Every structure is written in C-alpha cells, then in structure tokens.
Amino acid sequence: MRTVTIPLDKPLTGHGGEVFRRVVVREPTFNEYLEYGDPFMVAQAPQSGIPFLLEDKPAIAAYVRLLVTEPDDPLLLEQGGMRLAQKVREAVLSFFQAGAGADGASGTSPRSSSSSSAPGSTPSGT
C-alpha cells in the first residue's frame, strides 16, 4: 500500500511530549474507496459544456480523518495550521490522480469512473 510522507518544518507535539516531525498518509483500501468514492465531482460549464472538476470537500475531509496514520491522533494536525492542511489535502488527492497506480508515475488530472472521457482532457474536435 502506498503512503505519502509530509516532512514538517515545525514539529507537532503530542500528549506526554511526544514529537512528530512528519505526517504519513496512506492510500485508501478497496472498501474505503467503495464507501467514500472519488473526492471530486465532474460538472459541466453551462454555456460551453466543457467538463471541469469540483472538489467534494466532505469526502476529502472524511479521507483525511481516515488515511492519516501518523500522528495517530488527528487532533494534533490542528497545530500545523492551513499550510499543513493544504499538504495533507494534496496527499489525499494524489492517490486519485491519473497514473498514480503501481507504476508510480505521477499525473495531473484525477480519474473518474462516472465519465467515459478523462476529466481535464480536451474535447474532441478542438
């Protein structure tokens, strides 16, 4: 199972003085993905019909609570502020990007099982 490690500029301090210098986010399991789905939705612009992605913020938040393995107390993440929240969000979304499979290649557009064309791709004929 893949993980993403986020090194911290400022360590997080846990109960009893335990210090965390990184945050580790693991890949969702099969059943977790089936339960929570993609952390984004595909929508279409009203005038042009061009597809675009909307983040599903409740799904992202659920995945963050579920997938952060270190520190083991998710309340400690509050110490990291907004910048850490952005990095953890990016780590979660990285598991859903095209090419993020076993080959380790990095893509830039998320996959969607609800659309026959890849989100972010150029519509045919343009």
C-alpha positions as a Markdown table, in Angstrom:
| # | Residue | x | y | z |
|---|---|---|---|---|
| 1 | Met | 0.0 | 0.0 | 0.0 |
| 2 | Arg | 1.4 | 3.4 | -1.0 |
| 3 | Thr | 2.0 | 6.2 | 1.5 |
| 4 | Val | 2.8 | 9.8 | 1.3 |
| 5 | Thr | 5.2 | 11.3 | 3.9 |
| 6 | Ile | 5.0 | 15.0 | 4.6 |
| 7 | Pro | 8.0 | 16.4 | 6.4 |
| 8 | Leu | 7.1 | 19.1 | 8.9 |
| 9 | Asp | 9.0 | 22.4 | 9.2 |
| 10 | Lys | 7.7 | 22.8 | 12.8 |
| 11 | Pro | 7.2 | 19.5 | 14.7 |
| 12 | Leu | 3.8 | 18.7 | 16.3 |
| 13 | Thr | 3.8 | 17.9 | 20.0 |
| 14 | Gly | 1.5 | 15.2 | 21.3 |
| 15 | His | 0.3 | 14.3 | 24.7 |
| 16 | Gly | 3.1 | 13.4 | 27.1 |
| 17 | Gly | 5.6 | 15.4 | 25.0 |
| 18 | Glu | 5.8 | 13.0 | 22.0 |
| 19 | Val | 7.2 | 14.9 | 19.0 |
| 20 | Phe | 6.1 | 14.2 | 15.4 |
| 21 | Arg | 8.3 | 15.5 | 12.6 |
| 22 | Arg | 6.2 | 14.1 | 9.7 |
| 23 | Val | 2.7 | 13.3 | 8.7 |
| 24 | Val | 2.1 | 10.0 | 6.9 |
| 25 | Val | -1.0 | 9.5 | 4.7 |
| 26 | Arg | -1.8 | 6.0 | 3.4 |
| 27 | Glu | -3.6 | 5.0 | 0.2 |
| 28 | Pro | -7.3 | 4.1 | 0.6 |
| 29 | Thr | -8.3 | 0.5 | 0.6 |
| 30 | Phe | -10.7 | -1.1 | -1.9 |
| 31 | Asn | -13.6 | -1.0 | 0.6 |
| 32 | Glu | -12.8 | 2.6 | 1.7 |
| 33 | Tyr | -12.9 | 3.7 | -1.9 |
| 34 | Leu | -16.2 | 2.0 | -2.5 |
| 35 | Glu | -17.7 | 3.6 | 0.6 |
| 36 | Tyr | -16.4 | 7.2 | 0.1 |
| 37 | Gly | -15.9 | 7.3 | -3.7 |
| 38 | Asp | -14.0 | 10.0 | -5.6 |
| 39 | Pro | -13.1 | 13.2 | -3.7 |
| 40 | Phe | -14.3 | 15.3 | -6.6 |
| 41 | Met | -17.3 | 15.6 | -8.9 |
| 42 | Val | -17.3 | 16.2 | -12.7 |
| 43 | Ala | -19.5 | 19.2 | -13.7 |
| 44 | Gln | -20.1 | 20.9 | -17.0 |
| 45 | Ala | -19.9 | 24.6 | -17.7 |
| 46 | Pro | -23.4 | 25.8 | -18.5 |
| 47 | Gln | -22.6 | 27.8 | -21.7 |
| 48 | Ser | -19.8 | 25.7 | -23.2 |
| 49 | Gly | -20.5 | 22.3 | -21.8 |
| 50 | Ile | -16.8 | 21.9 | -21.0 |
| 51 | Pro | -16.3 | 19.4 | -18.1 |
| 52 | Phe | -14.4 | 20.6 | -15.0 |
| 53 | Leu | -13.7 | 19.2 | -11.6 |
| 54 | Leu | -15.3 | 20.3 | -8.3 |
| 55 | Glu | -13.7 | 19.1 | -5.1 |
| 56 | Asp | -16.0 | 17.1 | -2.8 |
| 57 | Lys | -14.9 | 18.8 | 0.4 |
| 58 | Pro | -16.8 | 16.4 | 2.8 |
| 59 | Ala | -15.3 | 13.4 | 1.0 |
| 60 | Ile | -11.8 | 14.9 | 1.2 |
| 61 | Ala | -12.3 | 15.6 | 5.0 |
| 62 | Ala | -13.5 | 12.1 | 5.5 |
| 63 | Tyr | -10.5 | 10.7 | 3.7 |
| 64 | Val | -8.1 | 12.9 | 5.7 |
| 65 | Arg | -9.6 | 11.6 | 9.0 |
| 66 | Leu | -9.4 | 8.0 | 7.7 |
| 67 | Leu | -6.0 | 8.0 | 5.9 |
| 68 | Val | -3.6 | 9.9 | 8.2 |
| 69 | Thr | -1.7 | 7.2 | 10.1 |
| 70 | Glu | 0.9 | 9.4 | 11.7 |
| 71 | Pro | 0.4 | 11.1 | 14.1 |
| 72 | Asp | -2.2 | 8.7 | 15.3 |
| 73 | Asp | -4.2 | 11.5 | 17.0 |
| 74 | Pro | -5.7 | 13.6 | 14.2 |
| 75 | Leu | -6.4 | 16.5 | 16.6 |
| 76 | Leu | -2.6 | 17.1 | 16.6 |
| 77 | Leu | -2.9 | 18.2 | 12.9 |
| 78 | Glu | -4.5 | 21.4 | 14.2 |
| 79 | Gln | -1.1 | 22.6 | 15.3 |
| 80 | Gly | 0.1 | 22.6 | 11.7 |
| 81 | Gly | -2.4 | 25.2 | 10.5 |
| 82 | Met | -3.6 | 25.9 | 7.0 |
| 83 | Arg | -0.3 | 25.1 | 5.2 |
| 84 | Leu | -0.3 | 21.6 | 6.7 |
| 85 | Ala | -4.0 | 21.2 | 5.8 |
| 86 | Gln | -3.2 | 22.0 | 2.2 |
| 87 | Lys | -0.3 | 19.5 | 2.1 |
| 88 | Val | -2.5 | 16.7 | 3.6 |
| 89 | Arg | -5.3 | 17.5 | 1.1 |
| 90 | Glu | -2.8 | 17.3 | -1.8 |
| 91 | Ala | -1.5 | 14.0 | -0.5 |
| 92 | Val | -5.0 | 12.5 | -0.3 |
| 93 | Leu | -5.9 | 13.8 | -3.8 |
| 94 | Ser | -2.6 | 12.4 | -5.2 |
| 95 | Phe | -4.0 | 8.9 | -4.7 |
| 96 | Phe | -6.8 | 9.7 | -7.2 |
| 97 | Gln | -4.6 | 11.3 | -9.9 |
| 98 | Ala | -4.2 | 9.6 | -13.3 |
| 99 | Gly | -1.0 | 7.5 | -13.3 |
| 100 | Ala | -0.8 | 7.2 | -9.6 |
| 101 | Gly | -1.1 | 3.4 | -9.7 |
| 102 | Ala | 1.5 | 0.8 | -9.1 |
| 103 | Asp | 4.0 | 2.2 | -11.7 |
| 104 | Gly | 4.5 | 5.3 | -9.5 |
| 105 | Ala | 4.0 | 7.6 | -12.5 |
| 106 | Ser | 2.6 | 11.0 | -11.5 |
| 107 | Gly | -0.3 | 12.5 | -13.4 |
| 108 | Thr | -2.0 | 15.8 | -13.2 |
| 109 | Ser | -5.7 | 15.0 | -13.7 |
| 110 | Pro | -7.9 | 12.9 | -11.5 |
| 111 | Arg | -9.7 | 9.8 | -12.8 |
| 112 | Ser | -13.4 | 9.5 | -12.8 |
| 113 | Ser | -15.4 | 6.3 | -13.1 |
| 114 | Ser | -18.5 | 8.3 | -13.8 |
| 115 | Ser | -17.4 | 9.6 | -17.1 |
| 116 | Ser | -16.3 | 7.9 | -20.3 |
| 117 | Ser | -13.8 | 10.6 | -21.1 |
| 118 | Ala | -10.9 | 11.7 | -18.8 |
| 119 | Pro | -11.6 | 14.8 | -16.9 |
| 120 | Gly | -9.5 | 17.7 | -17.9 |
| 121 | Ser | -9.0 | 16.3 | -21.4 |
| 122 | Thr | -9.6 | 18.5 | -24.4 |
| 123 | Pro | -12.9 | 17.8 | -26.0 |
| 124 | Ser | -12.6 | 16.2 | -29.4 |
| 125 | Gly | -12.6 | 18.5 | -32.4 |
| 126 | Thr | -10.8 | 21.3 | -30.7 |
